[in-house]
Amino acid sequence: MGTLAYDIAHVLGGAMLLCSFLLLSQRRLAALIWLLAAQGLLLAMAAGWQGYAQGAGHLYVSALIALVAKGVAIPWALHAAIRRIGGAEADAGLHTMPALLLGGAMVALAILVALPVSTGSRVLTREDLAIALSILLLGLLMMCSRRHALAQAAGLLSMENALMLAAVGAAGMPLVVEISAAGLVLVVTALAGLFGMRMREHVATLDTGVLDTHRGDPH
């Protein structure tokens, strides 16, 4: 059972990490949202599996929250925002190859940091922490390298997925932490959609780079 638990958790975490690399290289907004939904579904599966492996019933609730919020509600809200705001593509900021190479360096950094500091923890927790930190850094890279507001929001949501993956992998994490995180990400999604609509209304684009030209403008 121990080896099976490790293998399945590793596969699910690795699939989430793959989604992060695909998010980093994707230009089309619709594809970004589908990849984010896939990452949310994988997170729900990872939470459910951790519940089974740890014998922790509250993680099944976390899995249900992730499934509904991250796999359905948030992608639906982002698709609705795209339909209202318009625009099909987002400037990738970095070319695909430099972005992927930099992403690989982020993963290497995450492993070098996470594994030593988690010495003494069970193997499954150490691996989950390394993968979660990798996804977190890739989401941060996406936020910093993209100029489209919704693409930046997708990077932020991916970072939150990483935090929840780390939370469900840590034995004994209380349910209230995961519920609070899910509530926070719903608020962030609503604010991102509102910001995108207001930005589109006032500057006719979702490229956050143009905000520099309006700095100090009272209107």
Secondary structure, DSSP 8 states (H G I E B T S, - for coil): -HHHHHHHHHHHHHHHHHHHHHHHH--BHHHHHHHHHHHHHHHHHHHHHHHHHHT-THHHHHHHHHHHIIIIIHHHHHHHHHHHH--SB---SS-HHHHHHHHHHHHHHHHHHHHHHTTTS-HHHHHHHHHHHHHHHHHHHHHHH--BHHHHHHHHHHHHHHHHHHHHHSTT--HHHHHHHHHHHHHHHHHHHHHHHHHHHHHS--BGGGGGGGTT---
